[in-house]
Amino acid sequence: MHVLIVGCGYVGLELGRHLTPDHRVTGVRRSDRGLQAIADAGLEAVRADASNPSDLVALPDVDAVVYAASARGEASARETYVESLRTLIDHFDERRDPPSQFLYTSSTGVYSDHEGQWVDETTELRPTSERERILREAERIALERGSSIADRTVVRFGGIYGPGRSPVQRYLTGPVSPGYGNFVHRADAAGAVAHLLTETEDCAPIVNVVDDQPIDRPELARWIAERHDETPPAVVPLDDRDLADARAERLAANKRVANDRLHACGYDLRYPSVTAGIQDGLESD
């Protein structure tokens, strides 16, 4: 199988490492630094901007496309998650030999606040912010736009952590606010996508990719502090903290995200909890 990873960054590079050498992998980035990271991972690299149709001509014919681009801010999010995604799908939809699979990496941020209750892939989406509306629109484009690509999948990642992105320092310094965090280690984010691309044909089109144990953020802070022999940080209500709008919005969306469908698809988590993933990182240091 030849897999094209558009937006081949933190998760995309790990996905490429999961897939090779059994499969051919081409990564797509815009910057020299990004292209060098792809080459350093042992993958083929192509420079292209997904928002520019003329750039997309340089992309090879492949069996599967993974769209894993990320963005910060509402303007950038709309361009990346909606407009560039639409442009990319339109391009491959018109090819003589289109890919048979398309996988879009979304976010559990698509779920709004549920006051700490459980949500799953069947939960009705009721966006309450522009960011949530963008995420919902992007998922609809990924699943419905065009007609040539038969197999479409949306994976909803929880908060991704791992090498170079440990949550430890943030939770040591605090403050933290009440509410559940839903996490996934980079190894499992990439591993689940690789599994969905290569190991199963019977999964539903939307799959939550999170670990088994949503955790209350103050509880996680106490656990981390204990292992570092530190005093736990202050617990401060979200309304009393001076946070950027986007971060405050993410923290306010309090929910526990279920991953039953991921398990039903046959994927076994390497790190079933964020504490297991952090502990492994501490022991590796």
N, C-alpha and C positions, 0 to 999 in steps of 0.2 A: 504494500500500500504506500502511496505517495501522499503525505500530509503537508498542507500549507498552513502555517501559523501566522496570521496577520496580527501585528501587535505582539511580537515575540519578545516579551519582557520577563518579569519576575516568574510568573507561572509558565509562560510559553517556553522559556528555555528549559525549565524542569520537565515539561511535557516532552520536548524534543529528546531529552536524555532518556526519558522512559521509553520512547518509541524506537530509538536506535539501539542496536544496528539492525533489528528485525524489519524496520520500515524506513523508507526514505523520507526525510523531513527537510522542508525549506522554510526558513523564517523570514519574515518581512518587517523591516524597520525603515525609518526615514533618516536617522542620524548616523554619522560615521561611528560613534561610540556604540550605538545599538547594533550596527552591522558587525562590528568587531566582536561584541559579546556573542553573537550568533555563531560566528566562525570559531571563536574560542571553545564553544560548546560542542564543536564537531559537526555542526549543521550547515547546510547550504544557505547562503544569504542573498537576498534580493532587496534592493532599495526601491521603495514605492510608497506613495501617499495614497491611502485608500479613498480620499476625497477627490482625487484627481483621476478622471477616467483614462487619460492618456498614459498615466503611470502604470495602470493595471494591465496594459498590453504586455508588459515585461514579465508578468507572473506566468509560471508554467501551468500546463494542464495537469490536474491532480485528481486523486480519488476522493479526498476529503479536505474541507476548509474549516479551520478553527479561527473564529474571530475573537481575539482576546485583548483588544485595545482598551486602554484605560484613559480617563480624563479627570480633570479637576475643574470645578466651577460649572455653573449652569450653561453658559455659552459654549464652553468647550465640550461639555457633556452632550449637548444637542448635536453638535457637529460630529462628534466621534461616534456616539451610540445610535444616532438616528440617520443623519445625512450620509456619513461615510459608509455606514452599514448598508443603507439602501443602494448607494452607488456600487458597492462591491457585489451585492447580490444581483443587481441588474446586469453587471458585466458578465458574471459567470453564467447567469441564466441564458445569455445570448450566445454562449460559446457552442461550437459544433460538438465538442466533447465536454459537457459540464461535469462537475464533481457529483458523485452519488450521495455524499454526505455533507451536511453543513451543521456546525456546532457553534453556538453563540454563548459566551460566558457572561451571564448576567449577575445579579446580586440579590441577596435576601433583603436588601434595602427596598426592594419592590413592595414588600409588605409594610403597611403602615403600622401605627401603634395598636397593639392588641392587649394592652394592660397586663402583660406577662403571661397571657394564655398561649396555648399551642397553636401553631399554624402549619399547614402543609401545602402541597401543590394544588389541592382542590379548594383552598381558601379563596374566597372572592377578593379580588384586588379592588380597593377603594382608595385611589391616590388622594392624598391631602396636601401635597406639595408639588412644585414644578419638577423637582428631581424625581419623585416617584412617578409622575406622569411620563417623563422622558424614559425611565426604565421600562415602564409598561409598553410604551409605544415601540421601543426597540425590540422587545420580545415579540410583539405582534409582527413586526417586519421580518424578523428572523424566521418565524414559523410560517408566515403566510405569503410573503412577497415572491413573485415569480412562480414558474410552473415546471422548470426543468430539473430542479434538485428535489429528489423524492424524499430523502431521509433527513429530517430536521430535528435538532435537539437544542434545548435551552437548559443550561445548568445555572443554578443560582448559588453562588459562592457565599459562605459566611465570611467573617473577618479573617483574612489570610495572614498567617504569621509563619515564621521559619527563620532560616539563616539570614542574618542581616535585617530582619524585621521582627525582632523579639518584642513582646509586650511588657517584658519585665521592668525596664526602667520607668516606663510610663506609669505602671501600677505601683512601683515603689515610691515615686515622688508624689503622685496624686495631684489634686484630690480625685476621688471617685464618687460617682453618683449611683443611687439604687437603680436596678434594672438588669435584665439578662443580657449577656453577651453570647453570641453564636459564632463559633470559631471553626476554622479548618486549617490544618498544617499544609504548607505548600506541597509537601510530598503527596498528601492525599488529594489536594486539588488537582494536581497533575495526574496522579494515579487514577483518579476517578474518570477524568476525561479520556485518558488512554484506554481504560477499560470500556467505556461507552463506545469508543470508536472501533475497537478491535475485538472485543470479547462477547458482545451481546447484540442481539437484533430484536429483543422483545421488550425493551423499556418504553415507558411513556415518553412523550416529547418534552416534558419539563421535569427536571430532577433537582432537588435540593442537595447541595454538596456541603454538608456541615458534619461536625463530629456528633457523637452520641449524647453528649452531656452539655446542654446550655448551662451557663453558670452565672450566678448573681455576681456582679462586678465587685462589690465590697468583699464577698467571700473569696474571689480570686485574688484580690489585693492582700487579704490576710494570709492566704496560702503562700503567696510569693514572699511577703515580708518575713514569715516564719522561716522559710528556707534560706533567707539571707541574714537572719538574725537582726532584723530591722523592726522599727515600730510601724505598724500599719498606717497608711495615710488617712487623712480626714475623709469622712463621708459627708458630702455636701449635696443638698438637693439641687437638681439640675437648674431650676429657676434662679438659684443664687450664684451661679457660676457665669463668668464672662467668657463665653465661647463664640467662635465663629458660627454663623448661621448653619452652615452645612454640617458641622460636627454636632451642634446642639440638636439638629433635626435627627441625625442618626442615633444619638443616644436616647432621644425621646421615644423612638419607635421600639417600645418594650415588648418583646415577644420571645417565645421559645420555638425554634424551627425544628420540625421533625424530619428525620432522614430515612424513614421506613422504605421509601421507594428506592433509595440508593442501595440499601441492603437487598431489597427484592431483585434488583438488577444484578446481584451477585458480587458486588464490590465489598471487600473486607478492608476496613480502615486500619492503617498502620498506627495511627494515633487516635484512639477513641475519645479522648478528652484533651482539652487545652493543657491541663496539668501534666498529662503524660507527655505531650509534645515539649513543654517547657522543661520538664525533668530530664528528658533525653538530651536536650540542648545543654543543660547545666552539666550533665555527666560527660558530655563530649568536649566541653571547654577545658 
